[in-house]
Amino acid sequence: MAELLAGDDELCTCGTIVAEVFQGLRREEGRRAIQTSFEDLTFLEPSGIGLYFRAAEVYRRLRQTGRTVRSTIDCLIAVIAEENACYLLARDRDLDAILDSGLVRVKAWPSAGAR
């Protein structure tokens, strides 16, 4: 992550990621520094209700193929990345399933060796 922050690529986030990260921070210590780091990122928001319909469609289509993701939130994150032509950096089995499905035109962030 430090390599990404120090690099030339534009790093983005969205509200659901901010909420998920900060709900997991148990200690007050260091929270302000993390908040400042997030505030320095480009903030992406869904363009409108159509993106929520798209996230629901991805969720339904995954279920139809026998793959159930635990949360619609991961589908929303994937379609926000798709809408903004972003790579997705995640360590999450549901996001892996979404990306592997081919239902969204998003790729996982390439490792430094692959770039």
N, C-alpha and C positions, 0 to 999 in steps of 0.2 A: 504494500500500500504506500509506503514511504517513497518508493521508486515512482509510482504513478503521480503522487503529489508533487514530486520534484521535476517531473517530465514536462514535455511541451504539449501533451494532449489536454484537451478541455475535459474536465471531470464534471459530471452532472449527477444530480440526485432528484428525488421527488418526495412529496410529502409522506407517502406511506413508508418509505425507507427511513426518513428522519424519525417518524414515530416509532418504528420497530427498533431502531438503534437506541433511541433514548429511553424507551420503556425497559430496556435491558440493563441500563446503567444503574447500578445499585448504590455506588458511592458518589458522594458529592465531589470528592477530590478529582480534579481533572476534567470535570464535566464542562466547565466554561471553555476550556481550550478546545475540546471536541466540538462544542457548539460553534465556536469561531471558525473552526476548519470547515464545518458544514455550511456556514454562512458565506464562505468564500467560493463555494461550488456554484455552478450554473444550476438554477432550479427549474425543473420541468413540471408542467402541470398538464393534466388531460385537456385536450382542446375543446371538449364538450361531451355531451351525453353519448354521442356515437362511440367514443372510446370505451365507455362502460359496456355498451352493447357488444362491442368487439371482444372485450375481456370475458363476458359471459358466454359468447359463442366459442371461444377457445376452451373454456372450462367444459362446456357441454360436449364439444367434439372430442376432447380428451377422454371424457367418461364413456362416450360411445365406442372408443377403441379399447376400453378396458383399463385405462390409466386414470386414476382419481388423484387429483392434487388436493392437498389438505386445505388450501385457501384460495379464494378468488383473488386475493391480494397479489399473489404471485403472477396470476394471469394479467392483472392490471399493470404491474410493473413491466412485464414483458411487452405489452402493447404500447405502453408509454415509450419504451426504448425503441420499439419498431417505428412508431410515429415520428420519432426524432432521429432516426437512422443512427442509433447509438449501439455500441457494443455493450454487453451486459457482464458485469463483474459480480459473481455470486458464488457462494458455497452452499448450495441448497438443492436437495434432491428433487423438489418439485420444479424449480426453475430449470434444472437439468432436463427433466422430462418434457417440459414445455418447449425448450430449445431443440431437443432431439426429435420432437414430433414433426417439425417442419410446418406447423400451423402459423408460426410467426416468422417474419423475415428479420430475425435477430441472431447474431452470433455471440458466442461467449468471448470475453476479452481474451485476446491472444497473449500467451506467455511471452516474456521478453525474448526468448530464444526463437519464437515463431514469427517475430516481426522483422 
